[in-house]
Amino acid sequence: MSFASLGLSAPILEAVAKQGYEKPSPIQEQAIPAILAGKDVMAAAQTGTGKTAGFTLPLLERLANGRPARSNHVRALVLTPTRELAAQVGESVATYSKNLRLSSAVVFGGVKVNPQMLRMRKGADVLVATPGRLMDLHSQNAVKFRDVEILVLDEADRMLDMGFIRDIRKILALLPKERQNLLFSATFSDEIRELAKGLVSNPVEIDVNPRNQTARTVKQWICPVDQKKKPNLLTKLLNKRNWKQVLVFTKTKHGANKLATHLESRGISAAAIHGNKSQGARTKALANFKSGDIRVLVATDIAARGLDIEQLPQVVNFDLPHVAEDYVHRIGRTGRAGCVGEAISLVSAEEAKDLAAIERLTQQVFEREIIEGFKPTNALPQSKLDTRPIKPKKPKKQKTFVARDGGATGEKRSANNNTGAKRKPASRRPQGQSADAANNEKRSEQGARPARKPRNTDAKPQSNGDQPRRRFNDEKPKSDGRRRSPQRSRAPKATA
């Protein structure tokens, strides 16, 4: 199948061909026709499989024939969780719309807001934004949502993890009800599916890959090592194996800065990228890493989603993530679009539980390699994951019970029949006799009960002397304990 067979126009096909793409990926084959048909879409696929082009190409195709955006108005809105991902999606939109008369803009936090407000005065056919900055611009009337035709939530599960759910709900309340909704993500958690129920209408659900599985093109292995020796082990691996471009993940921002400083002191060019860095510093570090000026980029999980680095050869987990799903997103930076990659994890004995959770999630037992001179003091426990294929269970044999009289076998009785209790013999009556007649006959045999004495309704009530007996309602109310002075009769005042 080719891009031309998906229904895309010549200007877009020309832009795609310039990027060197000939055949669509599986996610693009299924998503592009559904979006062109105007349907809501929920798409889940592994990172690096072309999700961005999967919604960008049909989105541009649908907007190409409409009227240009008015001042401060937006026709298509793309929400992303991070600034880096917003910049990357913005680049894709600009690249594929070169031959079209469409305008696009990118807005995110960490930079001055005034240039973005000036840019939005012209309007934008496609606006790529992070939720926080978008709400800031809307509060200042710099962005208006009346003309929004298409909404895209990219990496929707990551947005929920980062706490953007409130901003997303506020934005959804401001958008027109009649619009097309597209949800793209590496995975769909239960929370995302719950959010999608109230957002999309009769969506086309696309899932081209098994959930939480890593790409087959990525070789994964671990190095058992003590926590204190991790920086020196990473330095040795970089030098001995001659790794040229490595993305390293740490748990904390302080750990990222500390590791980058350590590598620089060993003569290895490195830079850190995390949330405390200014947007200018983050953009510069990422650009230098892509160009090869920086050998090692040390990042927190903020860079685990959305970074598109062509043919990234190695990803190193300096620290294992606490959430097993984040491991899948981290190593998804390598082995993209069919390329071969390598994922190495430096694991200490304290991280044994995190490693077990990752192996259980990915259903893989990772190969272990102890580097000479870095044998851990506390050995890492062996994996307990059972990867043997599950054998089908044999059908259970039907249980039989022998009758009490030793005769033929009887069927299993229901639990409601009280099999352990003795049953009373059923009373037999002649055929054709009614139940009432049988009961009357039985009573006559046993003897009739003595009849009750009729109630004497003419009897006078018992008297207590001459005073009739007080009924309940006539009884005096009980005293509440308070003393009351006797009421005195007051004579009327004499009038003059």
C-alpha positions in Angstrom: 0.0 0.0 0.0 1.2 3.5 -0.9 0.3 7.0 0.5 -1.5 7.8 -2.7 -3.9 4.9 -2.1 -4.9 6.4 1.2 -6.7 9.4 -0.4 -4.1 12.1 0.1 -3.7 15.0 -2.4 -0.7 15.6 -4.6 0.8 18.6 -2.5 0.9 16.4 0.6 2.2 13.4 -1.3 5.0 15.5 -2.6 6.0 16.7 0.9 5.9 13.1 2.1 8.1 11.9 -0.7 10.7 14.6 0.1 11.1 13.2 3.5 11.9 9.8 2.0 8.8 7.9 3.1 7.4 5.5 0.5 5.0 3.2 2.4 2.8 4.0 5.3 3.2 2.3 8.6 0.5 0.1 10.0 -0.9 2.9 12.3 -1.0 5.2 9.3 -2.8 2.7 7.1 -5.7 2.4 9.5 -5.8 6.0 10.9 -5.5 8.1 7.8 -8.7 6.8 6.0 -10.7 6.9 9.2 -9.7 10.6 9.9 -10.4 11.6 6.2 -13.9 10.1 6.6 -14.5 12.5 9.5 -14.7 9.8 12.2 -13.5 10.0 15.8 -10.4 7.9 16.3 -8.7 6.3 19.3 -5.3 5.0 18.3 -2.7 3.1 20.4 0.7 2.1 18.9 4.3 1.7 20.0 6.4 4.9 20.0 8.3 5.5 16.8 5.7 3.9 14.5 4.6 7.1 12.8 1.7 8.3 15.1 2.5 12.0 14.4 2.2 11.7 10.7 -0.8 9.4 11.2 -2.9 12.4 12.4 -0.9 15.3 10.8 -1.4 14.2 7.1 -5.2 13.7 7.2 -5.6 16.7 9.4 -3.9 18.9 6.8 -5.9 17.3 4.0 -9.2 18.1 5.7 -8.2 21.7 6.4 -6.8 22.4 2.9 -10.2 23.1 1.3 -11.7 25.3 4.0 -11.5 29.0 4.7 -8.3 30.4 6.3 -8.3 31.0 10.1 -9.6 34.4 11.3 -7.6 36.6 13.7 -6.9 34.9 17.0 -9.0 31.9 15.9 -7.9 28.3 15.5 -9.3 25.6 13.2 -7.4 22.5 14.4 -6.0 22.2 18.0 -3.2 19.7 18.9 -2.5 19.3 22.6 0.8 17.7 23.8 2.2 17.1 27.3 5.7 18.5 26.9 7.4 21.4 25.2 9.7 19.2 23.3 6.9 17.1 21.8 5.0 20.3 20.9 8.0 21.6 19.0 8.4 18.3 17.3 4.8 18.1 16.2 5.0 21.7 15.1 7.9 20.9 12.8 6.0 18.0 11.3 3.0 20.2 10.6 5.2 22.9 9.0 7.1 20.2 6.9 4.0 18.5 5.5 2.1 21.8 4.8 4.8 23.5 2.7 2.8 23.1 -0.5 -0.5 24.2 1.1 -1.9 27.6 2.0 -2.2 26.7 5.6 -0.7 28.5 8.7 0.5 26.9 11.8 1.8 28.0 15.2 3.4 26.4 18.3 2.9 27.7 21.9 4.3 26.4 25.1 5.6 27.6 28.5 9.1 28.5 29.5 9.4 31.3 27.1 8.0 34.9 26.8 4.3 35.0 26.2 4.2 38.4 24.2 5.7 37.0 21.0 3.1 34.2 21.0 0.3 36.7 21.5 1.5 38.7 18.6 1.7 35.6 16.4 -1.9 34.5 17.3 -3.3 37.8 16.0 -3.0 36.4 12.5 -4.8 33.3 13.5 -3.6 29.7 12.9 -5.1 26.9 10.9 -3.2 24.4 13.1 -2.2 25.3 16.7 0.1 23.0 18.6 0.1 23.8 22.3 0.7 22.6 25.8 -2.4 22.9 28.1 -1.0 25.4 30.6 0.2 28.0 28.1 -2.9 27.6 26.0 -5.1 28.4 29.0 -2.9 31.5 29.7 -3.4 32.8 26.1 -7.1 32.1 26.3 -7.5 34.0 29.5 -6.0 37.1 27.7 -8.3 36.6 24.7 -5.3 35.8 22.5 -6.8 32.5 21.4 -10.4 31.8 20.6 -12.0 28.4 20.1 -15.2 29.1 18.2 -13.9 27.8 14.9 -12.2 24.6 16.1 -13.1 21.7 13.8 -10.6 19.1 14.9 -9.1 18.3 18.4 -6.0 16.1 18.8 -4.8 14.7 22.1 -1.3 13.4 21.5 0.2 11.2 24.2 -3.0 11.5 26.2 -1.9 9.0 28.9 1.2 11.1 29.6 -1.0 14.2 30.0 -2.9 12.5 32.8 0.3 11.3 34.4 1.6 14.9 34.5 -1.6 16.3 36.0 -3.1 18.1 33.0 -6.6 16.6 33.4 -8.1 19.7 34.9 -6.7 22.0 32.1 -7.9 19.5 29.5 -11.4 19.5 30.9 -11.5 23.3 31.0 -10.4 23.4 27.3 -13.0 20.8 26.3 -15.7 22.9 27.9 -14.7 25.8 25.7 -14.6 24.0 22.4 -17.6 23.6 20.0 -19.6 20.4 20.6 -19.6 19.5 16.9 -16.0 18.7 16.1 -13.8 15.7 15.3 -11.8 14.2 18.2 -8.6 12.2 17.8 -6.7 10.5 20.6 -3.2 9.2 19.9 -1.0 7.5 22.5 1.6 4.8 23.0 -0.7 3.0 25.4 -4.2 3.4 26.6 -4.7 3.1 30.4 -8.0 2.5 32.0 -8.1 6.2 33.0 -7.6 7.2 29.4 -10.4 4.9 28.2 -12.7 6.4 30.9 -11.8 9.9 29.6 -12.4 8.9 26.0 -15.9 7.6 26.8 -17.1 11.2 27.4 -15.0 12.7 24.7 -15.3 10.7 21.5 -18.5 9.5 19.8 -18.6 6.0 18.2 -14.8 6.1 17.7 -12.7 3.9 15.4 -10.4 2.1 17.8 -7.0 1.2 16.4 -4.4 -0.9 18.3 -1.7 -2.1 16.0 0.6 -3.5 18.7 0.2 -5.6 21.9 -0.1 -3.5 25.0 3.1 -2.6 26.9 5.4 -4.6 24.6 8.8 -3.3 23.6 10.0 -3.2 20.0 11.6 -6.3 18.7 14.4 -4.3 17.0 15.7 -3.2 20.5 18.3 -5.4 22.2 17.7 -5.2 26.0 20.2 -6.3 28.6 21.2 -5.3 32.2 24.4 -4.7 34.1 24.2 -5.7 37.8 26.3 -3.1 39.8 26.4 -1.3 43.1 24.6 2.0 43.2 27.8 4.0 44.1 29.7 2.5 41.1 27.2 3.4 38.4 28.9 6.6 37.2 32.2 4.9 36.8 30.6 1.9 35.1 28.8 4.2 32.6 32.1 6.0 31.9 33.8 2.6 31.1 31.0 1.5 28.8 31.1 4.8 26.9 34.9 4.6 26.4 35.4 0.8 25.9 32.4 0.3 23.6 32.9 3.6 21.8 29.3 4.8 22.1 28.9 8.1 20.2 25.3 9.1 20.9 23.7 8.0 24.1 20.5 9.0 25.9 20.7 8.4 29.6 17.7 8.5 32.0 17.9 9.3 35.7 15.2 9.4 38.4 15.8 13.0 39.6 16.8 16.4 38.3 19.6 16.6 40.8 20.9 13.2 39.7 20.9 14.3 36.1 22.9 17.4 36.8 25.4 15.4 39.0 25.9 12.7 36.3 26.4 15.2 33.5 29.0 17.0 35.6 30.8 13.7 36.3 30.9 12.8 32.6 32.3 16.2 31.7 35.0 15.8 34.3 36.0 12.5 32.5 36.3 14.2 29.2 32.9 13.1 27.8 30.7 15.9 26.4 27.4 15.8 28.2 24.3 18.0 29.0 21.3 17.6 31.3 17.7 18.2 30.3 14.9 18.4 32.8 12.0 20.5 34.1 14.2 23.0 36.0 16.1 24.0 32.9 15.0 27.0 31.0 13.3 26.3 27.6 16.3 27.9 25.8 18.8 25.6 27.6 16.6 22.6 26.9 16.2 23.4 23.2 20.0 24.1 22.8 21.0 20.9 24.6 18.6 18.8 22.4 19.8 20.5 19.2 23.5 19.9 20.1 22.7 16.3 20.9 21.0 15.7 17.6 23.9 17.4 15.7 26.5 15.3 17.5 28.2 18.2 19.4 27.1 16.5 22.6 27.9 12.9 23.1 25.6 12.1 26.1 22.2 13.7 26.9 21.2 13.0 30.5 17.4 13.4 31.0 14.6 12.7 33.4 11.3 11.2 32.3 10.2 14.5 30.8 12.2 13.4 27.7 10.8 9.9 27.7 7.9 10.9 25.4 8.0 12.7 22.1 11.8 12.9 21.4 12.3 12.0 17.8 16.1 11.4 17.3 16.9 9.7 14.0 18.8 6.4 14.4 19.5 6.8 18.1 21.7 3.8 18.8 21.7 3.5 22.6 19.5 4.3 25.6 20.8 3.7 29.1 18.7 3.5 32.2 21.0 4.8 34.9 18.1 4.5 37.3 15.2 2.2 36.8 11.8 3.9 36.8 9.4 3.3 39.7 6.5 2.8 37.1 7.1 -0.1 34.9 5.3 1.5 31.9 7.8 4.3 31.9 10.5 1.8 30.9 8.7 1.0 27.7 8.5 4.7 26.8 12.2 5.3 27.7 13.6 2.6 25.5 11.1 3.6 22.8 13.5 6.4 21.9 15.7 3.8 20.1 14.9 1.2 17.5 12.4 3.6 15.9 10.9 3.1 12.4 12.4 -0.3 12.0 16.0 0.7 13.0 18.1 -1.4 15.3 18.8 -0.1 18.8 20.1 -1.1 22.2 18.8 -0.6 25.7 21.1 -1.0 28.7 20.0 -0.8 32.4 22.4 -0.4 35.3 20.6 -2.2 38.1 21.5 -2.4 41.8 20.2 -4.8 44.4 17.9 -2.1 45.8 16.1 -2.0 42.4 15.3 -5.7 42.3 11.5 -5.0 42.8 11.5 -2.4 40.0 13.3 -4.9 37.7 10.8 -7.7 38.5 7.9 -5.4 37.7 9.4 -4.4 34.3 10.1 -8.1 33.4 6.5 -9.0 34.4 5.1 -6.2 32.3 7.2 -6.9 29.2 7.1 -10.7 29.7 10.8 -10.8 29.1 13.8 -12.0 31.2 16.7 -9.7 30.4 20.2 -11.0 29.7 22.6 -10.1 32.5 26.3 -9.1 32.0 28.6 -8.4 34.8 31.4 -6.0 33.7 34.9 -6.8 34.9 35.8 -4.8 38.0 32.1 -3.9 38.8 30.8 -7.1 40.3 28.1 -6.1 42.8 28.6 -6.7 46.6 25.0 -7.8 46.9 24.0 -10.1 44.1 20.9 -9.3 42.1 18.3 -12.0 42.7 17.5 -14.3 39.8 14.3 -13.6 37.8 11.3 -15.5 38.9 9.3 -14.8 35.8 8.0 -18.0 34.1 8.2 -17.5 30.4 7.1 -21.1 29.5 4.1 -21.3 27.2 0.8 -21.9 29.1 -0.5 -25.4 28.6 -4.2 -25.8 28.0 -6.0 -27.3 31.0 -7.5 -30.8 30.6 -11.3 -30.9 30.7 -12.7 -31.9 34.1 -14.4 -35.4 34.3 -18.0 -35.4 35.3 -18.5 -36.6 38.8 -20.9 -39.5 39.4 -22.7 -40.6 42.6 -23.9 -44.0 43.5 -27.5 -44.3 44.6 -28.2 -45.4 48.2 -29.8 -48.6 47.1 -26.6 -49.5 45.3 -28.4 -49.3 42.0 -27.4 -47.4 38.9 -25.3 -44.2 39.0 -27.2 -41.0 39.7 -26.5 -37.4 38.6 -24.9 -34.7 40.8 -27.5 -33.1 43.0 -27.8 -29.4 43.3 -26.5 -27.7 46.5 -29.9 -26.2 47.1 -31.5 -29.6 47.6 -29.9 -30.1 51.1 -28.6 -33.6 50.3 -27.4 -34.2 53.8 -30.8 -33.6 55.5 -33.4 -36.3 55.8 -36.6 -35.6 53.8 -40.0 -36.1 55.3 -42.1 -38.6 53.4 -44.6 -36.8 51.2 -48.3 -37.2 52.2 -50.2 -39.3 49.7 -53.8 -38.7 48.9 -56.2 -40.6 46.7 -56.1 -39.6 43.1 -58.7 -36.9 42.3 -59.1 -35.7 45.9 -58.5 -32.1 46.6 -56.0 -30.8 49.2 -58.8 -29.2 51.3 -60.7 -32.5 51.4 -57.6 -34.4 52.5 -56.9 -31.9 55.3 -60.5 -32.1 56.6 -60.3 -35.9 56.6 -57.0 -35.8 58.5 -58.4 -33.5 61.2 -61.4 -35.7 61.7 -59.1 -38.7 62.4 -57.0 -36.8 64.9 -60.0 -35.3 66.6 -61.4 -31.8 66.4 -59.9 -29.0 68.5 -62.2 -27.5 71.1 -63.9 -24.4 69.8 -62.9 -21.0 71.2 -65.4 -19.3 73.4 -67.2 -16.5 71.6 -66.3 -13.0 72.7 -69.0 -11.3 74.9 -69.3 -7.9 73.3 -72.3 -7.0 75.6 -70.2 -7.2 78.8 -69.9 -4.0 80.7 -66.4 -2.6 81.4 -65.0 -3.3 84.8 -65.7 -0.5 87.2 -63.6 0.9 90.0 -66.2 2.2 92.4 -68.3 4.8 90.7 -65.5 6.1 88.6 -65.1 4.5 85.2 -61.7 3.2 84.3 -59.5 5.8 82.6 -58.4 5.0 79.1 -54.8 5.7 77.9 -55.7 8.9 76.2 -57.5 10.2 79.3 -54.6 9.7 81.7 -53.0 12.8 83.2 -49.8 13.9 81.6 -46.7 13.1 83.6 -45.1 16.0 85.4 -41.8 17.4 84.0 -40.4 18.0 87.4 -40.7 21.8 87.4 -42.6 23.5 90.2 -45.5 25.8 89.3 -47.1 28.3 91.6 -50.8 27.9 91.9 -52.8 30.2 89.7 -54.4 33.0 91.4 -57.6 34.5 90.3 -57.1 38.2 89.7 -60.1 40.5 90.2 -60.7 43.1 87.5 -59.3 46.5 88.3 -61.8 49.1 89.3 -62.3 51.8 86.8 -62.8 55.3 87.8 
